């Protein structure tokens, strides 16, 4: 099985390189390979390689989003 290099789409967090599975606290957005294949089909342009293999939202950013939503609900 290929190791995962997980990046957060909200911040530049890179502390989850070479892991075996996505931590349960992260929101998994999926494999970069799948997204790149679709993008290549739509645009006809080869995707540039990235250091990460999967994208997600880290627990810190998830908490920030929850706080932003709660603040908007109070208004």
N, C-alpha and C positions, 0 to 999 in steps of 0.2 A: 504494500500500500504506500502511496506517495504521501510524504509529509505535507502538512498545510502551512502556508504562510498567510496569516490573516491580517488584513488591514481594515481600519475603521474609515468609513466614508465621511464622517463628520470631523475627525481630527487626524493628526499625523501620528497616531499611536502605532508603534511597530514592535511591541514587546511580545507578540505571539507568532514568532517564526519557528518553523520546524516542530509543530505540534501534531498530534495524531488525530485529535477530534476538536471540533469547535466547542469552546466552553459554554455551558448552559446559560450563563449570564449575558452572552452576546446574542444579538439579533442577527441571524445568519441570512445574508442576502444572496448567497449562492457562489458557485464557482465562476471565476473570471473566464475560464475557457469557454463556457457556454455563452456568456455575454459577448465575448470577442468573436466567436463563430457567427453569432447572429448579426453583429455589427459588420463583419466582413461580407456577409451575404447581402445585406441591405445597401452598403456603400460601395462594395467592390474593391475596397482598399484593405490591404493587410494591416492588422492591428499591431501596434508596437508592444513588445514584451514588457511585462511589469515584474517587479520583485515579488509581488504577492500572488497567491493562487486563488484566494477567496476574499470576498468583501463582506463586511458586516457593520454593525453599529455596536461600539463598546459599551459596557455598563455605565461608564461616566457620562457619555453622550446621551444614552437612553434616559438617565436620571435628569439631565438638563432639559431634555425635550418634555418629560413629564412635568417638570416645574414650570416650563413656559406655558404648557397647555393649562395647568392649574391656575396660573396667573391670569391668563386670558379669560378663563371661566369666571373668575372673581369680578372682572370688570363688568 
